[in-house]
Amino acid sequence: MSKINKITPLTNVKFLNLYELEAENKFGNTHPYYVASRKDKNTMMAATKKVIPDGVVIYSLFGEKADKLIMVKQFRYPLNDYTYELPAGLIDPGESVKETAVREMKEETGLTFTPAEFDDFLSRPHFSSAGMTDETNCTVYGISTGMPNLDHLEPNEDLSVELVDKTEAKRILKEENLSVKAYYLLLHFIQSDPFDPFAFLKLN
């Protein structure tokens, strides 16, 4: 059975660090494996096997008919380019997932977000890229109101608010850089029932 024998921090910065793992494969042979984590050596999943959410991704509809999806077009330094994403952000200590979603929507877009009530499993944390990092995000669904503004952005955030209808969503899928979660949720949005736009979340 594969396992981790030792964790060695290689960096020490605020938001993300690199670790070298002493990994043991199913044959009992050891080898180094490198992973990024937002957590410290003692709380990262390689040490605890506990899934602790790092952030939220917000699937929010907008408009009188709830027929637009709120997206952001954001510059991402690792890509040196812009991507289309859903609003998102890190969970602050003591915050619930829904509280984070409300705060992040206001900070990123200026809009007021009201989470919808769905089964708890829909907000379970999911891994961003388990081969590289133990980072997890929870998806929160709901409706936003108000007028977009960028007054609350941090200096290093470069983004625009995009109110995306289904025609624009199809264009984005074909032409733009996308985060993986935005890709799949855009597919759901395009196929969603205009009279029951969250029907795809109802598994019963």
C-alpha positions as CSV (number, residue, x, y, z in Angstrom):
1,M,0.0,0.0,0.0
2,S,1.4,3.4,-1.0
3,K,2.0,5.9,1.8
4,I,3.9,9.0,2.8
5,N,6.8,8.6,5.3
6,K,8.1,12.1,5.7
7,I,7.2,15.7,4.8
8,T,9.9,18.4,4.3
9,P,9.0,22.0,3.7
10,L,11.0,23.6,0.9
11,T,9.5,27.2,1.1
12,N,8.0,29.4,3.7
13,V,5.6,32.0,2.2
14,K,2.1,33.2,3.1
15,F,-0.3,31.7,0.6
16,L,1.3,28.7,-1.0
17,N,4.3,26.4,-0.2
18,L,6.3,23.6,-1.8
19,Y,6.9,20.4,0.1
20,E,9.1,17.3,-0.7
21,L,7.4,14.1,0.3
22,E,9.2,10.9,1.0
23,A,6.7,8.7,-0.9
24,E,6.6,4.9,-0.6
25,N,5.0,3.0,-3.5
26,K,3.0,-0.2,-3.4
27,F,6.2,-2.3,-3.7
28,G,7.9,-0.6,-0.7
29,N,10.3,1.5,-2.7
30,T,10.7,5.2,-1.7
31,H,11.1,8.2,-4.0
32,P,10.7,12.0,-3.7
33,Y,7.4,13.6,-4.7
34,Y,6.8,17.3,-4.8
35,V,3.5,19.0,-3.8
36,A,2.2,22.5,-3.3
37,S,-0.2,23.3,-0.4
38,R,-1.9,26.3,1.1
39,K,-1.6,24.5,4.5
40,D,1.4,24.0,6.8
41,K,3.3,20.7,7.3
42,N,1.1,19.6,10.1
43,T,-2.3,20.4,8.6
44,M,-1.8,19.4,4.9
45,M,-3.6,16.3,3.8
46,A,-0.5,14.3,3.3
47,A,0.0,14.5,7.1
48,T,-3.6,14.3,8.3
49,K,-5.7,12.6,5.5
50,K,-8.4,15.1,6.5
51,V,-10.1,17.1,3.7
52,I,-10.1,20.8,4.8
53,P,-11.6,23.3,2.3
54,D,-9.3,26.1,1.2
55,G,-11.7,28.2,-0.8
56,V,-15.0,28.5,-2.6
57,V,-16.2,28.7,-6.2
58,I,-19.4,30.6,-6.7
59,Y,-22.0,29.5,-9.3
60,S,-24.3,32.5,-9.3
61,L,-27.2,33.4,-11.7
62,F,-28.2,37.0,-12.4
63,G,-31.0,38.9,-14.0
64,E,-34.8,39.0,-13.7
65,K,-35.1,35.6,-15.4
66,A,-31.9,34.3,-13.7
67,D,-30.7,33.7,-17.3
68,K,-27.1,35.0,-16.9
69,L,-24.1,33.4,-15.2
70,I,-21.7,35.7,-13.4
71,M,-18.1,35.1,-14.5
72,V,-14.9,37.1,-14.1
73,K,-12.2,37.5,-16.8
74,Q,-9.1,37.6,-14.6
75,F,-5.4,37.9,-15.3
76,R,-3.5,35.0,-13.9
77,Y,0.3,35.4,-13.4
78,P,1.2,31.7,-14.0
79,L,-0.4,31.9,-17.4
80,N,0.7,35.5,-18.3
81,D,-2.8,35.8,-19.7
82,Y,-6.5,36.1,-18.8
83,T,-8.9,33.3,-18.0
84,Y,-12.7,33.1,-17.7
85,E,-13.5,31.9,-14.2
86,L,-16.4,31.8,-11.7
87,P,-16.0,34.2,-8.8
88,A,-13.9,32.5,-6.1
89,G,-11.7,33.1,-3.1
90,L,-10.1,31.7,0.0
91,I,-12.0,30.9,3.2
92,D,-10.9,33.2,6.1
93,P,-10.5,31.6,9.6
94,G,-13.9,31.2,11.3
95,E,-15.9,31.7,8.2
96,S,-18.5,29.2,6.8
97,V,-18.4,28.3,3.2
98,K,-21.6,30.4,2.5
99,E,-20.2,33.4,4.4
100,T,-17.0,33.2,2.3
101,A,-19.1,33.1,-0.9
102,V,-21.1,36.2,0.1
103,R,-18.0,38.1,1.0
104,E,-16.0,37.1,-2.1
105,M,-18.8,37.9,-4.4
106,K,-19.1,41.4,-3.0
107,E,-15.3,41.9,-3.1
108,E,-14.8,40.7,-6.6
109,T,-18.0,42.0,-8.4
110,G,-19.8,44.4,-6.0
111,L,-22.9,42.2,-6.2
112,T,-24.9,40.9,-3.3
113,F,-25.0,37.1,-3.3
114,T,-27.8,35.0,-1.7
115,P,-26.8,31.3,-1.4
116,A,-29.5,28.8,-2.4
117,E,-30.5,25.9,-0.2
118,F,-29.4,22.5,-1.5
119,D,-28.2,19.2,-0.1
120,D,-25.0,19.6,1.8
121,F,-23.1,17.2,-0.4
122,L,-23.2,19.8,-3.2
123,S,-20.9,22.0,-1.2
124,R,-18.4,19.2,-0.3
125,P,-14.8,20.2,-1.0
126,H,-13.3,18.9,-4.2
127,F,-9.6,18.8,-5.3
128,S,-8.2,21.3,-7.8
129,S,-5.4,19.1,-9.2
130,A,-4.6,16.2,-6.9
131,G,-1.4,15.4,-8.7
132,M,0.1,18.8,-7.8
133,T,-1.7,20.1,-4.7
134,D,-4.1,19.2,-1.9
135,E,-6.0,22.4,-2.5
136,T,-9.8,22.0,-2.3
137,N,-12.7,24.2,-3.2
138,C,-16.4,24.1,-2.3
139,T,-19.0,25.2,-4.9
140,V,-21.8,27.4,-3.6
141,Y,-24.9,28.0,-5.7
142,G,-27.2,31.0,-5.6
143,I,-28.5,34.3,-7.0
144,S,-26.8,37.7,-7.1
145,T,-28.4,41.1,-7.3
146,G,-27.2,44.7,-7.6
147,M,-24.9,46.5,-10.1
148,P,-21.4,45.3,-10.7
149,N,-18.5,47.4,-9.5
150,L,-14.8,46.9,-8.9
151,D,-14.4,49.2,-5.9
152,H,-13.3,46.4,-3.5
153,L,-10.5,44.8,-5.6
154,E,-7.1,44.4,-4.2
155,P,-4.2,46.2,-6.1
156,N,-2.9,43.0,-7.7
157,E,-6.4,41.8,-8.9
158,D,-7.0,42.5,-12.6
159,L,-10.4,41.4,-13.6
160,S,-13.7,42.4,-15.2
161,V,-17.2,41.2,-14.3
162,E,-18.9,39.3,-17.2
163,L,-22.7,38.7,-17.2
164,V,-22.8,35.7,-19.5
165,D,-25.9,34.4,-21.4
166,K,-26.0,31.0,-23.1
167,T,-24.8,32.4,-26.4
168,E,-21.8,34.0,-24.9
169,A,-21.2,30.9,-22.8
170,K,-20.9,28.8,-26.0
171,R,-18.4,31.3,-27.4
172,I,-16.3,31.2,-24.2
173,L,-16.2,27.4,-24.3
174,K,-14.9,27.5,-27.8
175,E,-12.5,30.4,-27.7
176,E,-11.3,31.4,-24.2
177,N,-9.0,30.1,-21.5
178,L,-11.0,28.5,-18.8
179,S,-10.5,27.0,-15.3
180,V,-11.5,23.4,-15.2
181,K,-14.4,23.9,-12.8
182,A,-15.8,26.8,-14.9
183,Y,-15.6,24.6,-18.0
184,Y,-17.9,22.0,-16.5
185,L,-20.2,24.4,-14.9
186,L,-20.6,26.3,-18.1
187,L,-21.7,23.1,-19.8
188,H,-24.4,22.7,-17.1
189,F,-25.4,26.4,-17.5
190,I,-25.9,26.0,-21.2
191,Q,-28.1,22.9,-20.8
192,S,-30.0,24.3,-17.8
193,D,-33.8,24.6,-17.8
194,P,-34.8,28.2,-18.2
195,F,-37.8,27.6,-15.9
196,D,-35.8,25.7,-13.3
197,P,-32.2,26.8,-13.7
198,F,-30.9,24.7,-10.7
199,A,-32.7,21.5,-11.8
200,F,-29.4,19.9,-12.7
201,L,-28.5,19.9,-9.0
202,K,-31.5,17.8,-8.0
203,L,-30.5,14.2,-8.1
204,N,-33.7,12.7,-6.8
